[in-house]
Amino acid sequence: MATALAAACALLILIFYTGLPELKELQLSDGGERHLGRRDVLVILTVCVLYSSVAFTGLGDTEAPQTSRTFNSDSEIVTLSEQTHISSAMLFCGTDVGSYTFEISADGSIWLSAASYEQSYISVLKWETVDLSMMPDIEAKYLRVTGYGHVTLSEIALFDDSGALIGTQKCALTDEQELVPEAQHFMNSSYFDEIYHARTAYEYMNGTWPYEISHPPLGKLIISIGIAIFGLVPFGWRFMGTLFGVLMIPVIYAFSKRLFGGRTIPVCCSVILAADFMHLVQTRIATIDTYGTFFTLLMYLFMYEYLTSEKKLPLGLSGICFGLGCACKWTCVYAGAGLGVIWAVHWIIRAVSEKKAKLFPEFVKNSLFCIVFFVILPCAIYYCSYYPYGIARGMSGIGMLFTKEYADIVIDNQTFMFSYHSGVHATHPYSSRWYQWIFDIRPILYYLNYGTDGTHSSFGAWVNPVLCWAGLLSLFVLGYRAIFRHDRKAAFILTAYLAQLVPWMFITRTTFEYHYFPCSVFLVLSLGYVFDAMRSGRKNWRLYSFGLTALCTAVFILFLPALKGAIVDNTYAQQHFTWLSTWPF
């Protein structure tokens, strides 16, 4: 793999060195039509359909136990079809936490303790296995399950010494035996932070106080839409994130179309985004980062539209997207700061170049407009997103928004979130720092399951190395053009990228590779800028652009098993997926 890594780096440098004209002589060309036409729509649909066929396939099971039994220090007796020895049990845990005891009996009168199990927060929405073989000489006819605390169990399956499923009479705990899997897997169980976000989304739907309150509510509310449509199943709680991942493709196409014009560069940018590891993996997990990144991309698209048209509607839409993003995750504030820098520089340039007497009143009006759309409306969106919290406290109707109790809920949660995130310093085997993200040094491993036959299944989040390393090279081109040639387009893209990265340089809490997700989408646009630079100075610029895009796609296909949890041979994975020793696949 060292050879492959060296070859990939050399190829990227060669493309940049031979394809890019002299920077001092570089004059970016007018790429042509910058508005979407019928052919653009056809291209977008084609890329989206191809990407969707990859993203939605193997997303998660569409069926899981839906009925459940809630325990409050009471019991449920499971009757076996015939008397036999119970070796183990599989439980599909609900969204509550508590503990269980398991007792067995041959006659229903004398009960012997078999095992106990703690259903903690890491067990929710998962199939878990409990060992019940501690009494090998006892053949049971009955199993008594007692739950302590307000704890929910959706299904229980019993297995004999040979591993065969034991038949039982139907009861509240055994009414969906056809849904029992052979083993726990990411397809049938929650993984990583889904134990927080999918659970909280379901709690919003049921009007109960959420377990996860360390992030604003909107992201989980969006997740709940998928659960409402498909049920509390893995496909359901992952559906909306994957859909938003698909929607990022037309956004990046439209964005690159507005920036560079033509059709070649937008096609390359949309394909590169679709072939990005981070984009695929991160949007297939039921967490909130996808929504923050989606709204960040939109807010910068609308800001660029405003800068090139001076129309207020795009500026207002940019502010609304800023509010929606912040209501999903606080990190969107970083993106908002970048927008503020871009807006301020825009007006400074106008003041220096235009010197109009009426510019100051126009600036004041625009500032007031921004106060409304970047402060007041985002605050209102953020405030209203706490509606499920009010419902959980017994409030109802729009009137709750104007009560002190509701306001206290919102304010108290901000205090908690700040305290929580500032105190996250626990060590984690897959944590990483910002300087590791930009070189793809330490991916975060989300799932790993070793088989007994020399195979394993795994996936994690990191940027496609072609995008990561070529994008990093392209940032130097942008930096040069922004500083020495005062190129506003280069400065815009570079500011958008740095706004997502620079704050993490000063944050001391535990961080992970997925925090680089918002930056990665602007790496795509940074490459688009380089393609545009090639267009102005090289006749065969399309060869370089499509070549880099094809290389990105080829690497994506190569790593696809490590992005979707396919079962692969351990030796094969070591040879093909471990380009760096720190890649744990």
N, C-alpha and C positions, 0 to 999 in steps of 0.2 A: 504493500500500500504506500510505502514511502516513495516508490517510483511513480505511482499514479498521482500522488500529491505533488511531487516535483514537476511532473509533466503538465498537470492542470495549471499550476502557478505560472510556469513558463509560457504556456499557451495564452493565458490571460494577458500577461505582460506583452507578448508578441502582438496580440490583437490591438492593444492600446497603442503600442509604439508605432506599428506600421499603419494602423487605421486612422489615427488622429493626426490632423494637419498641425503645422506649427501654431502654437497658441498665440503668438504675437500677431500672426496674420489671420487669425480665425475671425470670420464674420459669419455668425449663424444665419442660415438661409431662411427664407420665408417658406415654410413647409407646405403652404397652400391652404386649402379649405380647413377651417377649424371648427366647423359645426357638423354634427352627426348627420349622415345621409343614410339611404336605404342599405347601401353596401356595408356601411359601418354597423348597422343593426344586425345584418346577416352574420358578420364576423363575430360580433359580441355573442349572439345566440349560439354560434358554433362552438366558441371557446367555453361558454357557460355549460352547454350540454356535455361536452367532453369532460370538463372538470367535474361536473355533477355526477357523472357516471363513476368517477373515481371516489369522490368525497362521500357520497351517500351509500355506496356499496360497503357492506361490512361495518356500518356505523354503530349498530347495536341491535339487539333483539327487539322485535316489535311486539312480543308477548312476554308477560311476567305476571306472577300472581297479583290479582287486583283486590280480592277480598281479604280481610284481615281480622284478627282477634286482638282486642285491646285488653290487657290485664291490669287489674288494680289489686294486687296481692290476692288473686284468686287463681283457680285452676281450670284446666281443660284436659279431659281424658281421651286419649287416642286408643281405639280398639283395633287390634291386629286381626287380620283375616284368619290366621292360625297361630298357634303358640310356637314361638321360635326365639332364638337368641338374637338380640339387637346388637350390632357392632358399632354403628355410628348413625348420626342424624345430620341432615342438611337443613338449615334454616334460611328462609328469605326474610331478612330483618326489615321491619318497617322504619318509620322516620323518628320514632321515639327511642329513648334510652332507658335502660334498667337492667334487671338480671332475671335469670330463670334457674329453677332446679328441675331435674328430671328424675322421676321415680318409676320403677318397674314393678309389675305384679303379675302373678300367675293366675290368681283367683279374684282380683278386684277388692280384696279385703286387707291383705298383708302387703305393705309397700316397702320397697328397699330403695335407698338412695343410689342413683346411678352416676350422676354428674351434675355440674352447675355451669352456667355460662353467663358472662357479662356482655350485654349488648351495649357497647359504648358508642360514642359519636363516630368512630371510624368503621363501625359495622353496618351503618344504615344503608338501605337499598343494595344489600349484597347477599349473596348466598354464602353462608358460613358453615363449616363442618364442626360437629361436636363429637368427641370420642365417648361412646357408651359401652365400651368393651371391658370395663373394669371388673365386671362380675361374670366371668366366662361360663360358670356352671348354671346360671339361671336362664331359663327359657320363659319369655314374657308373653302374656296375652294382652296386657294393658300397659300404656305409658302415660304417666300423669305429668303434665307440664304446669308449673306454677310460676307466674310472673310477678315480680316485685317492682313497685313503682309503676308509673303510668307508661307501660311499654307495649308496643305493637308488634305482633308477629304475623306475617302474611301466609306462610306455608311451612310445613315440616315434612320431610321425607325420611323414612327409616330404611336402613340397609342391613342385610345379614352378613355373616362371616365371609361369604363369597363375593360380597359387593353388590348383590342383587337387591333391587328395590322390593321392600316388603309390602304386601298388599294390606290396606287398612279400610275400615268402614269410614264412609265420608262423614266429616265433621267440619267445624269452622277452620281447622288447621290443615285438613287434608282434602280439600274440595277441588284442588287444581293440580293434581299429581302429574298430569300430562305435561306440565310446564317445568318439571324438575330437570335440571341439566345434569350432565355427567360430572361436571366440575365447575368451580368458580372460574370465570373468565371475564375479560373486559366487555365482551359482548352481552353478558347477562347481569353484570354487577357494576356498581359505581367504582370509580378509581380517582386517585389524587383529590383535588378540591371539589369534585362532584359531591363528595360526602357532605359538603357545606352548601353549595349553591343549588344543586338539584333538590336537596331536602328543603332548603329555604323557599325555593320557588313553589314547591308543593304546599308548604305551610301558608304561604300567601294565599293560595287558592282556597284553603280551608279555614281562613280567618283565625289562625292560631299565631301566637307570638313566635317570631322567627328565631331559630337557633343562631344563625350567622348574621351578625349585625356589625361586622367590621368593614363593610363597604356599603355605599348607597344602594337603594332598592331597585332602581330601574333595570339593571342587567338581569336580576333574578325574575323580575316581572316579565321580561321578554322571554326568558327560558320557560316560564309557566305557560306561555301560549302553546308551545310544542307539547307540553304535558296535557293541556286541555284538549288538544286535537287528537293525540295518539295514545294518551293514557300515561300512567306512571311506569314507563318502560324506558330502557336505555335509549332507544331510538327517539322517544318522545322528549326526553330531557336534553338530548343532543341536537335535535332537529333545527332549532332556531339559530344556533351558532353556526351550523353548517350552511344554512340558508344565507345568513349574513356574509359568510365566506364567499359564497357564489356571487352575491350582490356586489362585493368589492371589485369583481372583475369589470363590470360595466363602468363602475366609478373610476377605476384606474385608466380605463380606455378613454373615457370622456376627458379626464384630467390631462392625460398625455396628448390628446387631440387638441385641447385648448392651448397647451404649452408649446407644442411642436408642429401641429398641423399634419396634413397628409394622412396616410393610412399605415404605412410600414412601421413607423415607430409605435403608434398605439397598439398595433398587433403584437409587436415584440414585447412591449411593456405588459400587456394583459397576459400573454403566454408565460412570461417570466414570473409574474405574480402567481399564476395558477400552478407553476412548477416549483414554487417555494416550499421548502419543508415546513417552516414555521407556520405559514399560512394554512397549509392543509391540516397539520396536527392540532394547532391551537384552536381552529374553528370547529374541530370534531369533538372537542371536550366541553362539557357543560360548565364553563366558567365565564366570567364577565369580561375578560380582556378583549375578546372579539368585538364586542359592542363599542368599547372605548376606542379601539383602533378604527372601526368603521366610521364612527362619527368624527374622529380626528381627520380622517382622509376627506370626508365631506366638508368639514369646516374650512379646510385649506383650499379645496376646490372652489368653494363659493367666495372665499377671500380673493383668490386669483381672478375670478370672474369680475369681482368688484373693481380690482385694481386696473383691469384692462377695459372696463366699460364705464366706470364711475356711476353705475346704477346702484340704487340703495337696496333693491330687493335681494340681490346676492349677498350684500353685507348683512342684511337682517337674517337671511337664512344661515349664514355662517355663525351668527350669534346664537341662533336657536339650536344648531347642531352642537355648539359649544356647551349649551345648557344640558342637552340630552346626554352628551358624553360625560360631563361631570356628574350627572345623576346615575351613571353606570359605575364610574370609578374616578377617584380623586386625581389620578395621574393625568387626566385630561386638562387639568389646570396648567400643566407644563405646556401643552399644546396651545392653550389660550394665551400664555405669556409670549409664545412665539408669534402668535397673531398680533398681539399688542405691539411687539417690536416692528413687525412688517408695516402695520398701520401707521405707526409714528414716523418711521423712515419715509413712507410714502408722502406724508404731509410735509416733512422737512424738505424733501426734494422739490415738492411743488412750491413751497415758500421761497426757496432759493432760485428756482428756475423761472417761475412765472412772475413773481413780484407784482401781483395784482392787488389793487387797493381793496377790492371786495373779497379777497381770499379769506381774510380773518372772519367775517360773518359766516362764510361758507364752512369754515373750519369749526366754528362754534356750533352750527346746526348739525354738522356731522358728528361732533363729539356728543351732543345731546342724544342723537340717534343711537350712537354706540352705547351710551349709558342705559338706554332702554333695552337694546337687544343683546348686549353683552354683560349686563349687570342685573337689571330688574327682571327681565324675562327668564334668564337662566336661574336666578334665585327662585322665581316662582315655579319653574319646572322642577327644580331640585326639591323644593318644599312640598309640592304636590305628590312627588314620587313616594312620600312616606305614608300615603293613604292606607296601605295594608297594615301599617303599624296602628293606625287609628282604629281600623276595623277590629284588630286583635284586642284592643282595649275597650271594646264595646261601643265605640262611637259609630255613627252612620251619617251619610249624606254629606253634601258639600259644606254644610255648616260647620262640620268638625274642623275644617281648615282655619276657622277664625276663633277657635277656642284656645285658652291658655294651656290646657292639657295637651293638645296636639302640638302646639309650639314647643312645649317643654320636652316632648318626646324627640322632636327634631334636634333641638339644641343639645340635649343630653347625649344623643347619639354621636354628634360631632365631637364632643369632648371625649367620649369613649374611643372613637375611631383614631383620633390623634394620639391618645395615650397608648392604644394597642399597637399601632404601626411604628411608633417611635421606640417601642419596647421589644420589637421582634429581632432578637439577636441570637436565637438558638442556632446551633450548628446543624448543617444539613449536608449529606454526602454529595448532593448535586447542586449546591449553591454556587454562584459565580459572581464576579464583579464586572463592571462595565467594560474594562479593558480586555476582558476575556470574550465578551460578546462580539466585539468588532472584528475579532479574528476567528470566531467560531471555535474557541478552545474548549469550552465546557458546556455541552448540551445538558438539559434537564431530562432525566429519565422518568417517564410517567408510568411505564408498565414493563414488567419483566417476569416471565414465567418459564422455568426450565422443565422440559420433559424428561422422561426416564430413558429415552432412546437417542440421546445425543443431539437433541434439537431444543430450540427455545423460541419464544414469542416475545417481542419487545417493541416499544416505540417511545420516542421522546421528541422534544422540541428544540430545534436549532435551525439556523438559516441555511438554505441551499448554499454550499461553499462557493459555487460559481457566482451567485448573486452577492454573497458576503464579501468575497475577496475582490471581485471585479467592481462591485459597488464602492468598496473602500478606495480603490484606485480612482474611481470616477469623482469621489469627493475632493480629491486634490485638484482635479481639473476645475471643478466648481469653485473651489477656494481661490485658485489663481485668477479665474475670470471675474469673480466677485470683487476681489481686492484690487487687482491691477488694471482691469478693464471696466470696472464699475457695471458689470452685467447684472441687471436687476433680476433676470430670470434665474441665473445661477444663484444669486443671493437669496432669492425666495426659497428655492429647493433646499439650499444649505441651511438656512434658518429653520425651516420646518424640521429637518433632520436633527439639528443640534438642540432644538427646543425639547425634543424627546429624550436626548441622551445626556446633555450637560447636567441637569438636576441630579441624575443618579451618581455623578462623580462626587457629590457632597453628602450623599445619603449613606449612613453607617449601618442601617438595618440589614438583615439577611436578604439578599437579592438573588434572582434567577434569570436564566437565559430568556424566558418568555417576556421579561420586562423590555426586551429589545424589539418586540413585535411592532410597535408603532414606528420605530426607526426603519425597520426593514422595508416598509411600503414606500418610504421616500428614497431608499436605495434604488428601487425600481425606477423612479422618476429621474434619479441622478444618472442612471445608465441611459435613460431616454435622452438626457441632455447630451451625453457623449455621442450617442447615435446621430443626433442632430448636428453635432460638431463635425462628425465624419461626413455627413451629407454635404456640408459646405466646402469640403476640401478634397474629397476622394470620389472618383467616378464609381468605384466598386464598393461604396459604403454599405449598400444593402447586403453584400456578401459578409462583411464583418458583423453587421447587426443580426442578420439571420443566423450566422455561424455561432455567435455567442448565445443567442436564444436557443438554438438547437443543442448546444453543449449543456446549457442549463436544464433543458428537458431530458436529455440523455442521463444526466446525473440523477435527476428526479426519478426516472424509471428504474435506475440501478438501485436506489435506496428505498424504493416504494415498500418492499417487505418490512423495512425497519421503521416505516412511517405509519403502517396500518396493522402492525401486530401479526403479520403472517408467520407461520411456523417455518423456521429455516434451520438448516444444519449448523451446529455451533462452529465448525471449521469454516464453512462458507461465510458465515457472518464475520468471523475474525479476519478473513482474507479480504472481504469486499466492503465491510461497513466500518472498519476501524482505521480510517485514514490517519487519525491522530490517536495516540495512546489514551487520551482522555475521553474518547468517544465510547460510551459504554454499551455498544450494540453487538 
